[in-house]
Amino acid sequence: MKACALLCEVTRKCALPIRKGGGNIRNVSEELIAHVTRNADGSWRTPQTLEEHLEKTAQKAELFASKFDSGVWGKTISWAHDVGKGRPAWQNSIRFRTGFNAFDEEAGLEGMPGKIPHAIQGAMLAEQIFGKQRGRIMAYCIAGHHAGLPDWSSAAGTGKASLEYQESQAPGLDDIDPSIVDGLSSLEPGMPPWKFANGLDMPLWIRMLFSCLVDADFLDTESYMDHDKASLRGEYAPLGLLLERFNEYNLKLDRDSDNTTVNEIRRKVRSKCIQMAAEDQGIFSLTVPTGGGKTLSSLAFGLNHAIKHSLDRIIYVIPYTSIIEQNAEVFRAVVGSEQVVEHHSNLDEKDSTYPSRLAAENWDAPIIVTTAVQFFESLFASRPGRCRKLHNIARSVVVLDEAQLLPAKFLQPILDTMQLLSDRYRVSFVISTATQPAFGQRMIGDSKFRGLKNIREIMGSPEEVDQIYRGLERYQVYFPPDLQVKSEWEDIARELKQYEQVLCVVSDRKSCRELYSLMPTGTYHLSALMCGQHRSEVITQIKQKIRDGSPVRVISTQLVEAGVDLDFPIVYRAFAGLDSIAQAAGRCNREGKLPQPGRVVVFIPPRPAPMGILRKAAETTVNIVNGNREDPVHHSLFGRFFSELYWKINSLDENNIIKLLDPKQNDIKECSMYFRTAAARFRLIDESTHAIVVPYHDGAALIDSLKTNGPDWRLLRKLQRYTVNIYDQEFDQMMKRDALFEASPGVFALMSDADYHPDIGLMVEPYFDPDRFIL
């Protein structure tokens, strides 16, 4: 009786027809439902109508897409995305559910068991109304707005997920509510805003339109589902105010800083960045030695350049999470904590429930700090959660910090995309590093390297850059006389024990733990098996000991090389690529306060660098070092180093990403692109990884909250600092020994803090004995 009474009460309130079978729904669009949800007291909220959802989503998507002259396209695609909900079968599915519910809150979760598809009808209707040339472009976005951008056919192995197969199996379009069809037919998107070049031009534009659609869809759905949460979005200060805060911060910094040569050069670098910010948009390089103040100087460029050209945000793309945490803290101190979004976890990719989908970041803050993995994999992704933020890359300044670490086997699609973002989407890039990679167009061997056009150096001429480097000469690098003679870990540990303050950097975490196990109690360990919060706390302790002059020894993987501002008198580095050696050297006498140059000691480790690019980089370094013993890490050598390294790579597009996406290399008549296959192949990390949430300090309470309340965008943002990425094999091992549990759909956490060591982090080995790490 209670269930029947509730059902009658809801249908009287909403004036919705209740039916048990098929038949035609009345042609009154106000009666078509898009979404339903409950109020806090458990009662049903007035459903959101389909017409309201389509109109509001279309308005948002039109605004987003207008940033790249495609507003009407965004509006049209968004109006079409849910027209499949205007069918009697789908309307019946949302109204009826067994048990004590009158509505199915998750009827829209396409692809879940028992849910009626609705996306493919909109895709087919777009092709029917606008023709194959324009309609097929829309169809990719519409068909994929839940499951992700599809491949055209099953040729690449995606089978029934392909757009061609979905269209062949979809029911007819005759029973879609006519008012919804009329609304779509009234729109006229016109032709695309520019003539597409070969390669990634068209697929990038489609993915940008897809981003506008899914973000608009998520935002409007969130506004209906949780108005309080939605109201928290977008409360950011204008960039002009952030620039005022930045200027005030730097005035105080200059007043309080010692008048050293290093600080004088940092001010010069910052001044040059502010001057060059007035230049036209495009691609810039910022070539400054480590310790030269690139972080604040690039922010100075970004804020001034963005205001000059009416851009929306600055996006920092950083190779390692360890630097993200450090740089994000700096930016928060400068402009305010609420103005910075730190985004580096893959916790946002779980699209299985509405709340988790709504938690995905859309990068609407004025300053974004993210990883190269997050940034570039998103640009080649197919999933809605990953693509959602892409339209907010348009009209921005993107700073690529330590850009030399971009993986060479994906370099061609990465550089092609960067060029397109600059040419089509009003994105200015700053390639910021002490070891500039060879990204400009050039000949490599007998082949032309299709790099970036017209890269402008912010610091000026080669002579001006050289002057900066000479002014910041703070260390001397010592290579072993014979690069073939290996040192044992016991020998290296014996040498390190001689120094009270010393940093040793190795090329892999196994070597890191082996050497750490030979060091005295109190030695610090740093690797990516420690969560972000853990690493931040350890780095803070290390910095304090350095300032106090206390003994401090650190064994670390290469995560400290790219921007972590440690300052040691002595640095040891296992032999590696020339760029890695130079970056490690940047942690030596960083502030230039020693009375004599610091010492950087390069040694040959017991095992060579891991196979692949790291091994080839080390081999390339041997030739350069043997030919330049006097100054083997001079900044002018890096162009040669990277050119030789790229020449040794089998392919700069090893997984054929460009071919998969370029319709002119597939079937241009069918507008054939393979979005899903390309996304699966574009992985900057060679092996698949899993993000594991660990109960380190506050992480335990956050895991409990996740279990109890489910995912929430604010909670997931906090959890990012308590995650560790592990490889598939390690994940499988930990699952077999019951070390992990699923705290939320698709989100795994440690079962016990016994598997997280307070000194070295996550213990992935099945039978790990922490005592062997203590002498």
C-alpha positions in Angstrom: 0.0 0.0 0.0 2.8 2.4 0.8 4.5 1.9 -2.5 1.3 2.4 -4.4 0.4 5.5 -2.5 3.9 7.0 -3.1 3.6 6.2 -6.8 0.2 7.9 -7.1 1.4 11.0 -5.1 4.4 11.5 -7.4 2.5 11.1 -10.6 -0.2 13.6 -9.5 2.5 16.1 -8.5 4.4 15.8 -11.7 1.4 15.3 -14.1 3.3 12.4 -15.7 1.5 9.6 -17.6 2.0 6.2 -16.0 1.9 3.2 -18.3 2.8 -0.4 -18.1 3.3 -1.2 -21.8 4.4 0.4 -25.0 2.4 2.9 -27.0 3.0 6.5 -27.9 3.6 9.2 -25.2 1.6 12.3 -25.7 3.5 14.9 -27.8 4.0 17.3 -25.0 7.7 17.8 -24.4 7.2 19.1 -20.9 6.1 15.6 -19.9 9.3 13.9 -21.1 11.7 13.2 -18.3 15.5 13.6 -18.5 16.5 13.0 -14.8 15.0 12.1 -11.5 16.5 12.2 -7.9 15.4 12.3 -4.3 15.4 15.1 -1.8 17.4 14.9 1.4 14.3 13.6 3.2 13.9 10.7 0.7 10.9 12.2 -1.2 11.1 12.5 -5.0 12.1 15.8 -6.4 10.2 17.2 -9.4 11.8 15.5 -12.4 13.9 17.5 -14.7 12.2 17.6 -18.1 14.0 16.5 -21.2 13.4 19.9 -23.0 14.9 21.8 -20.0 18.0 19.5 -19.9 18.6 19.8 -23.7 18.2 23.5 -23.7 20.5 24.2 -20.8 23.1 21.7 -21.9 23.0 23.3 -25.4 23.5 26.8 -24.0 26.5 25.7 -21.9 28.1 23.7 -24.8 27.6 26.6 -27.2 29.4 29.0 -24.8 32.3 26.5 -24.3 32.7 25.8 -28.1 32.6 29.4 -29.0 36.1 29.7 -27.6 37.3 27.9 -30.8 34.6 29.4 -33.2 32.4 26.3 -33.0 29.5 27.5 -30.8 26.6 26.4 -33.0 28.3 23.0 -33.4 28.4 22.6 -29.6 24.8 23.7 -29.3 23.6 21.3 -32.0 25.5 18.3 -30.7 24.2 18.9 -27.2 20.6 19.3 -28.3 20.9 15.9 -30.0 22.7 14.0 -27.3 19.6 12.9 -25.3 16.9 12.8 -28.0 16.9 9.0 -27.6 15.3 9.7 -24.2 12.3 11.0 -26.1 11.2 7.4 -27.0 8.3 5.6 -25.2 10.6 2.7 -24.2 13.1 4.9 -22.5 10.4 7.0 -20.7 8.8 3.9 -19.4 12.2 2.7 -18.1 12.7 5.8 -16.0 9.2 5.8 -14.6 8.9 2.2 -13.4 11.0 0.2 -11.1 10.2 -2.8 -8.9 10.1 -2.4 -5.1 9.4 0.8 -3.3 10.7 3.3 -5.9 8.6 5.2 -8.4 11.5 6.2 -10.6 14.8 4.7 -11.8 17.4 7.3 -10.8 20.1 5.6 -12.9 18.1 5.0 -16.0 20.5 7.2 -17.9 23.6 5.1 -17.2 23.9 3.7 -20.7 25.8 0.5 -20.9 24.9 -0.8 -17.5 22.9 -4.0 -17.2 19.2 -3.5 -17.9 19.5 0.1 -19.1 17.9 1.1 -22.4 20.3 2.8 -24.8 19.5 6.4 -25.8 22.7 7.8 -27.2 22.8 6.0 -30.6 19.4 7.4 -31.6 20.7 11.0 -31.3 23.7 10.0 -33.4 21.7 8.5 -36.1 19.2 11.4 -36.1 22.1 13.9 -36.5 23.3 12.0 -39.6 19.8 11.8 -41.0 19.2 15.6 -40.6 22.6 17.0 -41.4 24.0 14.4 -43.8 27.0 12.1 -43.5 29.7 14.8 -43.8 28.5 16.9 -40.9 26.3 14.4 -39.1 29.0 11.7 -38.8 31.2 14.2 -36.9 28.3 14.8 -34.5 27.6 11.1 -34.3 30.9 10.3 -32.7 30.3 12.8 -29.9 26.6 11.9 -29.3 27.0 8.1 -29.4 29.9 8.4 -27.0 28.7 10.8 -24.4 28.3 7.9 -21.9 30.5 5.1 -23.1 33.2 7.3 -24.7 34.2 8.2 -28.2 33.9 5.1 -30.4 35.9 3.7 -33.2 34.1 3.9 -36.6 34.3 0.1 -37.3 35.4 -3.0 -35.5 38.5 -3.2 -37.7 40.7 -2.3 -34.7 39.1 -4.8 -32.4 36.5 -2.9 -30.5 33.7 -5.0 -32.0 30.2 -4.1 -30.8 31.3 -0.8 -29.3 32.0 0.6 -32.8 29.8 3.3 -34.2 29.1 1.3 -37.4 27.9 -1.7 -35.4 25.8 0.4 -33.0 24.0 2.1 -35.9 23.3 -1.3 -37.6 21.6 -2.6 -34.5 19.7 0.4 -33.3 15.9 0.6 -33.4 14.2 3.0 -35.8 13.8 6.7 -35.1 10.1 6.9 -35.8 8.9 6.9 -32.2 11.1 9.8 -31.0 8.9 12.6 -29.7 8.4 15.0 -32.7 8.9 18.2 -30.6 12.4 17.0 -29.8 13.1 16.2 -33.4 11.8 19.6 -34.5 14.1 21.4 -32.0 17.1 19.7 -33.5 16.0 20.3 -37.1 15.7 24.0 -36.5 19.5 24.3 -35.9 22.0 24.9 -38.6 25.6 24.4 -37.6 27.1 25.3 -41.0 30.5 24.0 -42.1 33.5 23.5 -39.7 35.2 26.7 -38.8 38.4 25.9 -40.8 39.7 23.6 -43.5 41.2 20.6 -41.9 44.8 19.7 -42.5 46.0 16.1 -42.6 46.7 14.2 -39.4 45.2 15.1 -36.1 43.3 18.3 -37.0 39.8 16.9 -37.4 40.0 14.3 -34.6 41.2 16.9 -32.1 38.3 19.2 -33.1 35.8 16.4 -32.6 37.3 15.6 -29.2 37.1 19.3 -28.3 33.4 19.3 -29.3 32.9 16.1 -27.3 34.5 17.8 -24.3 32.0 20.7 -24.6 29.1 18.3 -24.7 30.1 16.0 -21.8 31.1 18.9 -19.5 27.8 20.8 -20.3 25.9 17.6 -19.7 27.6 16.8 -16.4 27.2 20.4 -15.2 23.5 20.6 -16.0 22.9 17.2 -14.5 24.8 18.2 -11.4 22.8 21.4 -11.1 19.6 19.4 -10.9 20.9 16.5 -8.8 22.8 18.6 -6.2 22.3 22.3 -6.4 24.4 23.0 -3.4 27.4 21.2 -4.8 26.9 22.9 -8.2 26.8 26.3 -6.6 30.4 25.8 -5.3 31.8 25.6 -8.8 33.3 28.6 -10.6 33.9 30.8 -7.5 37.3 32.0 -8.6 39.0 35.4 -8.6 39.7 37.2 -11.9 43.3 36.9 -13.3 43.8 40.6 -12.7 43.4 40.2 -9.0 45.8 37.2 -9.0 48.4 39.3 -10.8 48.0 41.9 -8.0 48.6 39.2 -5.4 51.6 37.9 -7.4 53.2 41.3 -7.6 52.7 41.9 -3.8 54.2 38.5 -3.1 57.3 39.2 -5.2 57.8 42.7 -3.7 58.0 41.0 -0.3 60.2 38.2 -1.6 62.7 40.7 -3.0 62.8 42.7 0.2 63.3 39.6 2.3 65.8 37.8 0.1 69.6 38.0 0.4 71.3 40.1 -2.2 73.2 37.1 -3.8 74.2 36.5 -7.4 71.6 33.7 -7.6 68.8 36.0 -6.5 69.9 38.8 -8.8 69.7 36.4 -11.7 66.3 35.1 -10.6 65.0 38.7 -10.7 66.5 39.2 -14.1 64.8 36.0 -15.4 61.4 37.1 -13.9 61.7 40.6 -15.5 62.5 39.1 -18.9 59.4 36.8 -18.6 57.2 39.8 -17.8 58.6 41.7 -20.8 58.1 38.8 -23.2 54.5 38.2 -22.0 53.5 41.1 -24.2 54.4 39.1 -27.3 51.8 37.6 -29.6 50.5 34.2 -28.7 52.5 31.1 -29.8 55.1 28.7 -28.6 57.9 29.8 -26.3 60.9 28.2 -24.6 62.2 29.2 -21.2 65.8 28.0 -21.0 67.1 28.6 -17.5 69.4 26.5 -15.3 68.1 24.7 -12.3 67.7 27.1 -9.4 67.1 30.0 -11.7 63.6 30.7 -10.5 61.6 29.2 -13.4 58.5 28.4 -11.3 57.7 32.0 -10.3 59.1 33.4 -13.5 56.8 31.2 -15.7 53.9 32.2 -13.5 54.8 35.9 -14.1 54.8 35.2 -17.8 51.5 33.2 -17.6 49.5 35.8 -15.7 50.7 38.7 -17.8 50.3 36.9 -21.1 46.8 35.7 -20.2 45.6 39.2 -19.2 47.2 40.7 -22.3 45.4 38.2 -24.6 42.2 37.8 -22.6 42.9 34.1 -21.8 41.2 32.1 -19.1 43.8 30.2 -17.1 47.4 29.0 -16.7 47.9 25.2 -16.8 51.2 23.8 -15.4 52.1 20.4 -16.8 54.7 18.6 -14.7 56.3 15.2 -15.1 56.1 13.9 -11.5 53.6 14.3 -8.7 56.4 15.2 -6.3 56.9 18.5 -8.2 53.2 19.1 -8.5 52.8 19.1 -4.7 55.8 21.5 -4.4 54.7 23.9 -7.1 51.1 23.9 -6.1 52.1 24.9 -2.6 54.1 27.8 -4.1 51.2 28.9 -6.2 48.7 28.7 -3.3 51.0 30.9 -1.2 51.2 33.4 -4.1 47.6 33.7 -5.3 45.4 31.9 -2.7 44.6 28.3 -2.1 41.2 28.3 -3.6 42.5 29.5 -7.0 44.6 26.4 -7.7 43.4 23.0 -8.7 45.9 20.2 -8.2 44.9 17.3 -10.5 47.1 14.3 -11.0 45.1 11.2 -10.1 43.1 8.8 -12.3 40.5 8.6 -9.6 38.3 10.8 -11.8 37.9 8.2 -14.5 35.3 6.0 -12.9 32.1 6.6 -14.8 30.0 3.8 -13.3 27.7 6.0 -11.2 26.3 9.5 -11.4 28.1 10.8 -8.3 31.5 9.6 -9.5 31.0 11.0 -12.9 30.0 14.3 -11.5 33.1 14.3 -9.4 35.4 14.5 -12.4 37.4 17.7 -12.7 36.7 20.1 -15.5 39.6 22.4 -15.0 37.6 25.6 -14.6 40.0 27.1 -12.0 42.4 30.0 -13.0 45.5 27.9 -12.2 45.7 24.1 -12.9 48.7 22.0 -11.8 48.7 18.6 -13.4 50.9 15.8 -14.7 52.1 15.2 -18.3 50.3 11.9 -18.1 47.0 13.5 -17.2 47.4 16.3 -19.7 48.5 14.5 -22.8 46.6 11.2 -22.2 43.4 13.4 -21.8 44.1 14.9 -25.2 44.0 11.4 -26.8 41.4 9.9 -24.5 37.9 8.7 -25.4 36.2 8.4 -21.9 33.9 11.3 -20.9 35.5 11.8 -17.5 39.0 12.2 -19.1 37.8 14.4 -22.0 35.6 16.6 -20.0 38.2 19.2 -19.2 39.7 19.6 -22.7 37.7 22.6 -23.8 39.1 24.5 -20.9 42.6 24.0 -22.4 41.5 26.3 -25.2 42.3 30.0 -24.5 45.0 29.3 -22.0 48.7 29.4 -21.2 50.3 25.9 -20.9 53.6 25.7 -19.1 55.4 22.4 -19.9 57.8 22.0 -17.0 60.8 19.7 -17.5 59.5 19.0 -21.0 62.6 16.9 -21.9 60.9 14.0 -20.0 58.1 13.6 -22.6 58.3 10.0 -23.9 60.0 9.9 -27.3 57.8 7.1 -28.7 54.8 9.4 -28.5 56.6 12.6 -29.4 55.2 13.1 -32.9 51.5 13.0 -31.9 52.3 15.1 -28.8 54.1 17.9 -30.8 51.4 17.8 -33.6 48.7 18.3 -31.0 50.6 21.1 -29.3 51.0 22.9 -32.7 47.2 22.5 -33.4 46.3 23.8 -29.9 48.5 26.9 -30.6 47.2 27.4 -34.2 43.5 26.7 -33.7 42.6 27.0 -30.0 44.5 30.1 -28.7 46.9 28.2 -26.5 50.3 29.6 -25.8 52.9 27.1 -24.7 56.0 27.7 -22.5 58.6 24.8 -22.8 60.4 25.3 -19.5 63.6 23.4 -18.6 67.3 23.7 -18.0 67.9 20.9 -20.6 65.9 22.0 -23.6 64.8 19.1 -25.8 65.2 19.4 -29.6 61.5 20.1 -30.4 62.0 22.5 -33.3 61.7 21.4 -36.9 64.9 19.9 -38.1 66.5 17.0 -40.0 67.3 13.9 -37.9 69.5 11.6 -39.9 68.0 11.5 -43.4 64.4 12.3 -42.2 62.7 15.6 -41.5 61.5 16.0 -37.9 58.1 17.6 -38.0 58.5 19.5 -34.7 57.1 22.8 -33.5 57.2 26.0 -35.6 58.7 29.3 -34.6 59.7 28.6 -31.0 60.6 31.9 -29.3 63.2 31.8 -26.5 62.0 34.0 -23.6 65.5 34.7 -22.4 66.6 36.0 -25.8 69.6 35.1 -27.9 71.9 32.1 -27.4 74.5 34.5 -26.0 72.0 35.9 -23.4 71.1 32.3 -22.4 74.7 31.4 -22.0 75.3 34.5 -19.8 72.5 33.2 -17.4 74.1 29.8 -17.3 77.6 31.2 -16.6 76.2 33.3 -13.8 74.7 30.2 -12.1 77.7 27.9 -12.3 77.6 26.4 -8.8 79.0 22.9 -9.1 81.5 20.7 -10.9 80.6 17.3 -12.3 83.1 14.4 -12.0 82.7 11.4 -14.3 84.6 8.1 -13.6 87.7 7.8 -15.8 86.4 4.5 -17.3 82.7 4.4 -18.0 82.8 0.6 -18.3 83.8 -0.1 -14.7 80.9 -0.7 -12.3 80.6 0.2 -8.6 78.9 -2.1 -6.2 76.2 -0.7 -3.9 78.3 -1.5 -0.9 81.0 0.7 -2.3 78.6 3.6 -3.0 77.1 3.3 0.5 80.6 3.4 2.0 81.3 6.7 0.1 78.0 8.3 1.0 78.5 7.6 4.7 81.5 9.9 4.6 79.3 12.9 4.1 76.9 14.5 6.6 74.8 16.0 3.9 74.5 14.1 0.6 71.9 13.2 -2.0 72.2 10.0 -4.1 69.9 9.6 -7.2 69.4 6.2 -8.9 67.4 5.2 -12.0 64.8 2.8 -10.5 63.1 2.1 -7.3 64.6 -1.4 -6.8 68.1 0.2 -6.8 66.8 2.9 -4.5 65.7 0.3 -1.9 68.8 -1.8 -2.2 71.1 1.1 -1.6 68.8 2.5 1.1 69.0 -0.8 3.0 72.8 -0.4 3.3 72.6 3.1 4.8 72.6 4.1 8.5 69.4 4.7 10.4 68.0 8.1 9.8 68.7 8.1 6.1 65.7 9.3 4.0 64.1 7.3 1.2 62.2 9.0 -1.7 60.3 7.2 -4.4 56.9 7.1 -6.1 55.8 4.3 -3.8 55.2 7.0 -1.2 52.0 8.9 -1.6 52.1 12.6 -2.3 51.4 13.7 1.3 54.2 11.4 2.6 56.7 12.7 0.1 55.8 16.3 0.8 56.4 15.8 4.6 59.7 14.0 4.0 60.9 16.7 1.6 60.0 19.3 4.2 62.0 17.5 6.9 65.0 17.2 4.5 64.9 20.9 3.7 64.7 21.8 7.4 67.8 19.7 8.2 69.7 21.3 5.3 68.8 24.7 6.6 69.8 23.7 10.2 73.1 22.2 9.0 72.1 18.9 10.5 73.3 15.6 9.1 70.9 14.4 6.3 71.4 11.6 3.7 68.9 10.9 1.0 68.5 8.0 -1.4 66.0 8.8 -4.1 64.8 7.8 -7.5 64.8 10.4 -10.3 61.6 12.0 -9.0 63.8 14.7 -7.3 65.5 15.7 -10.5 62.8 17.6 -12.1 62.2 20.7 -10.0 62.4 19.6 -6.4 64.3 22.4 -4.8 66.7 20.5 -2.6 70.2 22.0 -2.0 73.0 19.6 -1.1 76.8 20.3 -1.1 77.4 16.7 -2.5 75.2 14.9 -5.1 75.9 11.4 -6.4 74.1 10.2 -9.6 74.0 6.8 -11.1 75.0 7.0 -14.8 72.0 7.9 -17.0 71.0 10.2 -19.8 72.8 13.5 -20.0 69.6 15.4 -19.1 69.1 13.3 -16.0 72.7 13.9 -14.8 72.3 17.7 -15.4 69.0 17.7 -13.5 70.5 15.9 -10.6 73.4 18.3 -10.6 70.8 21.1 -10.2 70.2 19.9 -6.6 73.8 20.7 -5.8 74.7 24.1 -4.3 71.4 25.3 -5.6 71.5 28.6 -3.8 75.1 29.2 -4.5 76.1 29.7 -0.8 79.1 27.4 -0.7 82.5 29.1 -0.7 83.6 26.6 -3.4 81.6 24.8 -6.2 79.6 21.8 -5.1 80.6 18.3 -6.1 78.5 16.1 -8.4 79.9 12.5 -8.6 78.6 10.3 -11.4 79.2 6.5 -10.9 78.4 3.4 -12.9 75.8 1.4 -11.0 75.8 -2.4 -10.6 73.1 -2.8 -13.2 72.6 -0.7 -16.3 69.6 1.7 -16.7 66.3 -0.1 -17.5 65.7 -1.2 -21.0 64.1 1.2 -23.5 64.5 4.9 -23.6 66.5 5.1 -20.3 69.1 2.6 -21.7 69.3 4.5 -25.0 69.7 7.8 -23.3 72.6 6.4 -21.2 74.2 5.0 -24.3 73.9 8.3 -26.1 75.5 10.0 -23.1 78.6 7.8 -23.3 79.5 9.3 -26.7 79.0 12.9 -25.6 80.9 12.5 -22.4 83.9 10.8 -24.0 84.0 13.7 -26.5 83.6 16.5 -24.1 85.4 15.7 -20.9 86.1 19.3 -19.9 82.4 20.3 -19.7 80.2 17.3 -20.6 77.0 18.9 -19.2 77.2 22.3 -20.9 73.7 23.4 -21.9 74.7 23.8 -25.6 75.1 20.0 -25.8 71.5 19.1 -25.2 70.4 19.8 -28.7 72.9 17.3 -30.0 72.0 14.8 -27.2 68.2 14.8 -27.9 68.7 14.8 -31.7 70.9 11.7 -31.4 68.5 10.1 -29.0 65.4 10.7 -31.2 67.4 9.3 -34.2 67.9 6.0 -32.2 64.2 5.7 -31.4 62.5 3.2 -33.7 59.5 5.6 -34.2 58.3 8.9 -32.7 54.8 7.5 -33.2 55.4 3.9 -32.1 51.8 2.9 -31.7 50.5 4.6 -34.9 48.3 7.1 -33.1 48.2 9.5 -36.0 47.2 6.8 -38.5 44.4 5.6 -36.2 42.9 9.1 -36.0 43.6 10.6 -39.4 40.5 9.9 -41.6 42.6 10.5 -44.7 44.7 7.5 -43.8 41.6 5.3 -43.2 38.3 5.8 -45.1 37.6 9.4 -45.6 34.2 8.8 -47.2 33.0 7.2 -44.0 34.9 9.8 -41.8 36.7 6.8 -40.3 38.5 7.4 -37.0 39.5 5.0 -34.2 39.2 7.1 -31.1 38.9 4.2 -28.6 41.8 2.2 -30.0 44.0 5.3 -30.1 43.1 6.1 -26.5 44.0 2.6 -25.4 47.4 2.7 -27.2 48.3 6.2 -26.0 49.7 5.5 -22.6 52.7 7.6 -21.5 53.6 5.0 -18.9 54.5 1.7 -20.6 52.5 -0.6 -18.3 49.0 -0.1 -17.1 48.8 1.2 -13.5 46.3 1.3 -10.7 45.8 4.2 -8.3 45.8 2.7 -4.8 44.5 4.9 -1.9 46.7 4.4 1.2 45.8 5.0 4.9 48.7 7.3 5.5 47.7 9.8 8.3 44.5 11.5 7.2 44.2 9.1 4.3 42.6 6.5 6.7 39.7 8.9 7.5 39.3 9.9 3.9 39.0 6.2 2.9 36.3 5.7 5.6 34.4 8.7 4.1 34.7 7.2 0.6 33.3 3.9 1.9 30.4 5.6 3.7 29.4 8.4 1.4 30.8 7.4 -2.0 32.8 9.6 -4.3 32.5 13.4 -4.2 34.6 15.8 -6.3 35.9 17.5 -3.1 36.7 14.2 -1.5 38.4 12.8 -4.6 40.5 16.0 -4.8 41.7 15.4 -1.2 42.4 11.7 -1.9 44.8 12.5 -4.7 47.4 13.2 -2.1 47.0 9.8 -0.6 47.3 7.6 -3.7 50.2 5.5 -5.1 50.3 4.1 -8.6 51.4 0.5 -9.0 51.7 -1.7 -12.1 49.3 -4.4 -13.1 51.5 -7.2 -11.9 52.0 -5.6 -8.5 48.2 -4.9 -8.3 47.5 -8.6 -9.0 50.0 -9.7 -6.3 48.4 -7.5 -3.7 44.9 -8.6 -4.6 45.9 -12.3 -4.3 47.2 -11.7 -0.8 44.0 -9.7 0.2 46.0 -6.5 0.7 43.5 -4.4 -1.2 39.7 -3.8 -1.1 37.3 -1.9 -3.3 36.4 1.2 -1.2 34.1 2.5 -4.0 33.3 1.2 -7.4 36.7 1.1 -9.2 38.6 2.7 -6.4 40.9 0.4 -4.5 42.5 1.0 -1.1 44.9 -0.7 1.3 43.2 -3.1 3.7 45.7 -2.3 6.4 48.3 0.2 7.2 50.7 -2.7 7.8 51.3 -2.6 4.1 52.4 1.0 4.1 55.9 1.5 5.7 56.4 4.9 7.4 59.8 5.3 5.8 59.6 3.8 2.3 55.9 3.7 1.5 53.7 1.1 -0.2 55.1 -2.5 0.2 54.1 -4.2 -3.0 56.2 -7.4 -2.4 54.2 -10.3 -1.1 56.6 -11.1 1.8 58.2 -7.9 2.6 60.5 -7.7 5.7 60.9 -4.0 6.8 63.6 -5.0 9.2 66.1 -5.6 6.3 65.9 -1.8 5.7 67.2 -1.0 9.2 70.9 -1.5 10.1 
